[in-house]
Amino acid sequence: MIKETRILFVGDIVGGLGRRTLAALLPSLRERYAPTFVVVNGENAAGGLGITPKIADELFATGADVITLGNHTFRHREIYGYLDRTEAILRPANYLRSQPGHGWCVVEREGVRLGVVSLAGNLFLDAARPAFPEADAAVAALEKEGVDQLLVDMHAEATSEKVGMGWHLDGQVTAVVGTHTHVPTADARVLPRGTAYITDVGMTGPRGGVIGVKREQALESMVTRLPVRFETSTEDPWVNAVLITATERMRATAIEQVLEPAPAGR
């Protein structure tokens, strides 16, 4: 009998405001939902682009059990060695094997072993190797490691690719969650064979901008079609997350969106 497992997955953390919003809200979310594990996507955590060792340590101290990344993984060179030596931070598994880091890990809490896999899309994001065969390889490897639950972060631009990955892994993993586009989608569900799925969890950061960027800068770029230096917005911060519940091995019973504004004054 598998102990009930609750996985709180937090969508793309954008900049310092996103980090502060998570830190402010996570204690109350823990009290309300009692998650067994907290997994966060930290690929925009450093000023909106990438992550640094200091910020990764901050997210772990805030309460993340695993950090997943995406297309901005290698933005800051100081993260390279950290990716190699830190088990619980993941760059996409379908990047080149010669590149720093690794694409999956196992964490254990309360007697439950959770496998987490990071993948990147091939459409538009142009990850080096195909995502679907890499997903199969990761699932097979983690099965051999005897994980009880398995979560896949599919960091991709194309909704078709994310939906396809959900159907491809239905019945093989506990959950497939989409990240990258920063807007929460309305299709959270448990697929027929027991895999929880959502096309995009959303972002943890300033909803008052344009997917995290100051809206006046984003609009200037769109209107003029000229280069504009983007800065992270500071308006209307929210946590966007999902809570996945599983009571059987590799089978979800529910997925619930968690969309919470930051406390006043944050």
Disulfide bonds with the S-S distance in Angstrom:
none
